[in-house]
Amino acid sequence: MLPRNRTEASPRREVAKDTFPGMALPQVPPRHYGATDGFRAALTLPERFPKLPGRMTESLKNCTVSETSTVRETMDRINTGDLSGAVMVNNAEGQLVGLMTDGDLRRMLLNGAGMDDPIAPHINRDFTWVGENTSRAHVLDLIRARSIEHIPIVDAQMRLQGVHRLGDILAKSVLPNVAVIMAGGKGTRLGALTKDVPKPMLKVAGRPILERIILHLVGAGIRKIYISVNYLSHVIEQHFGDGTHFGCSIDYLREEKPLGSGGALSLLPEAPSHPVLVMNGDLVTDFPIRRLLRHHEKGGYMATMGLTPYQHTVPFGCVTLEEGSITAFREKPLLSEIVNAGIYAFSPAILPRVTGDHYPITNLFESCLENGEPIGGYVIEEGWADVGVPEELHAARGNF
């Protein structure tokens, strides 16, 4: 009998060690996910883990036991296996049917079980699991909401494919770079939507935009994040705190008055020693953080601007006019441009140029041009949306 997916937190500790998630979302009935429609919508988000074949089988063998195993055999596997204090339990068909922790074994022994007694009656069969290719954001939601450290990954036949581990969801290696998120604007173009909620805290796919950004940064390996705040700053600070629950350290650059798109950089408490990633707090994007930073450093640029293709349809018929004569017609032409995506990398040496006054961030690029210093441009081909106006917010909510 296949296990039910748990719908609320269990008193048992569910743990397992990460192996290698990836691959395609299994075609299984919705009940297998034990998730709300909101959680299922999150499965479509573009955040994915790489598939790392080859090492998976051996790693998984070291963290599983059979449903017919004894207390002694299970204890030995916990002590020598790849998991910390737990094993996963398979049935004779190789399907995952439950979990056993060292705590479960201790309770069995305290209740009079012997070392050669079977574990079958005591297996935790009501556990949380996800499908292959479930998004990072969804898995992190489950880990936080259910106070568990690891989540098994199964295919459509409930065969174990890997395990998500919190440390690996938050990236395998830490970057030395800090990130600055500009989140102090009022979002006036969104009207009543931002009366009580700052624009970066509006939700897309059930998650505040700023939270999506932070999880994306942390998932790429950034652990130190600064958020510039001004309008309704308490909403942001109360939600994120010091960043502990999001796998990072967060400090706030508090603007006593609006400082423009770049002025908050003057509030950094210490000079960074590596390039700084800066981005607007109203972006819905899954751009490749590491690749942008590599592009910046490899090119030896003082400043790098993230760019994105932008297309706009002129809502009127257009003409070509030469000396009073019309020579061509174009009906509602589609214009294409490469535009500023609101994402930047800056070398530490350029940051002292930012003053504490109202300072447009593009002034840094203009100063580089004036000084003959190299400027990089990195085209973002992945999903990107600026939700500064209602139409864009609506489109982002539909696309993500």
Summary of the structure (lengths in Angstrom):
residues: 400
radius of gyration: 25.7
end to end distance: 35.4
largest distance: 101.0
contacts: 1270
relative contact order: 0.12
helix: 31%
strand: 27%
